[in-house]
């Protein structure tokens, strides 16, 4: 991490726990050699800061021994090796999961031994794979306690392990894990002994990616690899770590069969809470493991996206996935408007256009909606309302877009009306205060509402998610409309949404026309974000929103993590430092804008409480009708107090 962005945060305190997965180059039946390899790998993982390391099934002996597994000397040697691993790692803080054959009541099982602080915590039998089922049995009984090493050791499949890590304040934090795929633990561990086949690793990756998304959990698996017999099978040593539908790490047929990644357990708990997943399938057998929280300062081993509203995908597939993402997004918002028009029996839309991002997307979505309904675009009334702050560039862009689409273009200047209104209320026209600005926004809304009534249409609003979160809108002005098409779209997605209409040739199949359309849209998205309420300077926009309230890329990041994930200010700040470590933002700047974000978010709820309807097309909404419920009188004290404390620990 860039030293400029380095901080004194303990990542475990923020809910990040590190899991390591290893597939060793074992020697078949050479338990002593395999023991040394396990100890080396556990030591490596401990040094790496891992909280848990997972090995494949039968890792202490090898999985391809066939009938040799019935040799008692091998079974006894394997268990003795597990006891030695426990003894030699008792000073370590890491949990180790080691595979071994285990004999219980005249039946042989392929088990994982859970080891912590010098103790054998539990033995977990697994369902044997097809090539092992002639040797090993499937344990189908209820969990039980068996006497081993002078203690009663839990033995069974359906355990949930709770790892409590006490922090400096004595509060219990930590994580949970299980080997049961039906569990709702933070981590689901799956040690494997599966022969590999062509494209098999692709299937594994997709399977575990999907399962982690369904379970809102992290899943780690380790398969047997180098050192196994090739008499009948090949083992590729596949190892993977997944979190809530996202692949964090994967390796197969690699020189290095060790991978590790941090898991955001706080994020996973929040996902489970939001989705209201039932916990009825979790086992009644919970095994508590007490640990001291590590004070070791670790560099985060976890990718934090700058724009978390975008799909998190690899570079190879990014172009394809992003195109599909924005194609569907603009379709959904346009379909929602089309459905509303169809339901109320209305065939006309009215959109106030300024040449900026929000109104341009609202106009494009309105045109797409009418296209879906086979209605002429002349039924879209695009109204430009030049005022004191309008520049020639934005006015030209607004008019050009409406003409290109074939809308009915209207120009209704507001200067005369505003001069009269200021005279009526006693407002000095040279006093550019909040009344001067907001009066213009309300005048425009009045014109649009009345004109919509006049033509028998609906006024389509252009407010977006970022403006709603920050309250960057005039109450009773641009805060109000008859339907809000951008309400769930953050500012940082607007440019790509606009370009998607050209990328997907929504309106023009002809290459030449579509190319000219793309050029026009590119010109629009390169215009600075501004409400254009203050007079221009030398013909240029004088009022740039991001100079006043801060960069939207930071605010959208804050919205996603502070509101969407419910993270604390401390964690949001830490993640922002990580995501923007290569940017020009200093720690002080990020903290400054985060402070402003919390102040504005909590103080502006009254505007969101009466916001117009608009479909959530991103899966994120601040609608008062169920998506975000909050009283307007709420105190932000505990959030702002934590922010005040942050400079002291930096």
ABEGO torsion letter per residue (X at the ends): XBAAABBABBAAAAGBBBBBBBBBBBBBGBAAAAAAAAAAAAAAAAAAGBABBBBBBGAAAEAAAEAAAABAAAAAAAAAAAAAAAAAAAABABBBBBBBBBBBGGBBBBBBBBBBGGBBABBBBBBBBAAAAAABBBBABBBBBBBBGGBBBBBEAABBBBBBBBBAAGBBBEBBBBABAABABABBBBBBBBBBBBGAAAAAAAAAAAAAAAAGBBBBBBBBBBGBBAAABBBAGBBBBBBGGBBABBBBGBABABBBBBBBAAAAAAAAAAAGBBAAABBABBBBBBBBBBABBBBBBBBBBABAABBBBBAAAAAAAAAAAAAAAAAAAAAAAAAAAAAAGBABBBBBBAGBAAAAAAAAAAAAAAAAAGBBAAABBBBBBBBAABBAAAAAAAAAAAAAAGBBBBBBBAAAAAAAAAAAAGBBAABBBAAAAAAAAAAAAAAAAAAAAAAGBBBBBABBAAAAAAGBBBBGBAABBABBAAAABBAAAAAAAAAAAAAAGAABABAAAAAAAAAAAAAAAABBBBAGABBBBGGBBABBAAAAAEBAAAAAAAAAAAAAAGBBAAAAAAAAAAAAAABABBAAAAAAAAAAAAAAAAAAAAAAAABBBBBBAAGBBABAAGABBBBAABBAAAAAAAAAAAAAAX
